[in-house]
Amino acid sequence: MIFFTRKSRSNPKLSIYVRITINRKRAKISLKRVISIKDWDRNKSHHSSSQK
């Protein structure tokens, strides 16, 4: 599973998606959640405050 974000043109926040690959077949699913750009850790693909 890979979590990734997409920037919306109408919203300054990022939409969160997950991509699942099984037997070389991919499925992208919107989690229907948004996060501010400053709170997303792009290098680790998760919310920056969840690091401990």
Backbone torsions as a table, in degrees:
resi	resn	phi	psi	omega
1	MET	NA	137.8	176.5
2	ILE	-127.0	129.5	174.6
3	PHE	-97.0	136.6	178.0
4	PHE	-147.4	168.0	-177.2
5	THR	-124.1	160.8	173.0
6	ARG	-135.5	138.8	179.2
7	LYS	-87.0	133.6	178.4
8	SER	-93.7	144.6	177.6
9	ARG	-71.5	-31.8	-175.3
10	SER	-95.2	-8.8	-175.9
11	ASN	-130.3	131.8	-179.1
12	PRO	-73.9	-2.6	179.9
13	LYS	-98.0	170.6	-180.0
14	LEU	-101.2	138.7	173.4
15	SER	-88.2	139.7	-177.5
16	ILE	-101.4	133.0	179.2
17	TYR	-127.1	160.7	171.7
18	VAL	-126.6	141.2	175.6
19	ARG	-118.3	126.9	-180.0
20	ILE	-115.4	131.6	178.1
21	THR	-120.7	124.7	176.4
22	ILE	-134.3	125.8	-179.1
23	ASN	50.7	44.7	178.5
24	ARG	66.0	11.6	175.5
25	LYS	-105.9	130.4	-176.4
26	ARG	-105.4	145.7	172.5
27	ALA	-135.0	129.7	176.1
28	LYS	-106.8	132.7	-177.9
29	ILE	-130.5	129.5	173.7
30	SER	-77.4	133.0	177.3
31	LEU	-86.1	-2.5	-180.0
32	LYS	55.5	39.3	177.7
33	ARG	-130.4	151.2	176.7
34	VAL	-126.4	157.9	-180.0
35	ILE	-145.8	149.3	178.2
36	SER	-73.0	151.5	-176.7
37	ILE	-59.1	-40.2	-176.9
38	LYS	-69.1	-20.5	-179.1
39	ASP	-90.9	-7.1	-178.2
40	TRP	-95.5	124.4	176.4
41	ASP	-89.0	99.9	-174.0
42	ARG	-62.7	-34.8	-177.8
43	ASN	-71.9	-29.3	-177.8
44	LYS	-108.4	-3.5	178.6
45	SER	56.0	45.2	173.2
46	HIS	-156.0	173.5	-179.8
47	HIS	-63.2	130.4	-173.1
48	SER	-66.8	-26.8	-178.9
49	SER	-81.4	-5.4	179.9
50	SER	-85.3	-0.6	178.3
51	GLN	-76.5	136.7	177.5
52	LYS	-146.5	NA	NA
